Amino acid sequence: MLPTMCIRAERICRVIVVWIAFLACGCPGIASSEPSPSSTRRDELDHWVPAIGLYSGLVMSDTSATAASDPLVGSNPLELLRPSAEGALYLMNPFIGVALELSSPAFRTDFGRPRAFVHADVISHFGFRQDIAREGAPDAMEAPGTAFFPERAIPGQGSTTSAQLNTPVVAVGAGVAFRFHWIGRVWRLKPSIEFIRERYDIEGVVNRAVRLTVGSNGPPPEPSTFRFIEVRGSVAENFYSLGPGIELEVDVARRGPVLLSLGLGGRFYRTLGNRQLSFSGSYTDELGSETASFTFEKDPWTMQVGVGLRFRWAPE
């Protein structure tokens, strides 16, 4: 699934790269980050540099799910409560994040003057609940109050298994930053190892209307009455993932001791441990108990791409 995810993110990355290149090549009104010659100027690579960043982007992962109900109580011959449903969906959730970063002094004087860095992020997603497996249109069901109303005409019947990525999401990482100069700017290439904890809420629904009485043949007709079956099940699970990250950062402006940088990055997480969830739901009334089972599976790979600003404390 990883090559497919990369292809789908290609257009997004192209737009972001063009935007950063435009700013880095000299957007009007942005001060140059290249230091002027001075024998007393302080080199940030000789010191610890804290930073805070704001960034936004997309997190993407493939998922699949099923919904299967048991036979309807009292049916003869046996009849499933609802037909089975299965499906797959590529989840794409926009997000905004805040990152705290700390960079060490450079530990070499050559080869890009590498320095170590660590970061911790808190991410808020703007995602919503999305149906992965679905048949029919499960929703609120109401009695029609008219004669001889057929079961299939009752709106709100169907099955679904849906998922939602909860917030906040916590991520941490560590890596090495390599500095280089290009087109009059200071750039940093930052490979890293990343860890993230995501929490998914999975919900299963099966709705069925069963007619209990049939209208008489003579007038006035007897209104039909229904048994409304609403099976519900849910589960919440944390997924922990580890993988590589890469970021390209460029210094674009300075205001006193604060250095403003723009960054474009991608992270590729592989889920650790179990990726499959199974759960069930039930509905009970005086006529019996109806049950259904649901499954959810997350692809082993999750990709995150984003662009953002970083404010670095680097006095001259």
ABEGO torsion letter per residue (X at the ends): XAAAAAAAAAAAAAAAAAAAAAAAAGBBGBBBABBBBBAABBBAAABBBBBBBBBBEBBBBBBBBBBBBBBBBGBOBBBBABBBBBBBBBBBBBBBBBBBBBBBBBABABGGGBBBBBBBBBBBBABBBBBABBBEBBBBBBBAGBBGBBAAABBGBEBBBBBBBBOBBBBBBBBBBBBBBBGGBBBBBBBBBBBBBBBBBBBBBBBBBBBABBBBABOBBBBBBBBBBBBBBBBBBBBBBBEBBBBBBBBABBBEABBBBBBBBBBBBBBBEBABBBBBBBBBBAAEBBBBBBBBBBBABBBBBBBBBBBBBBBX
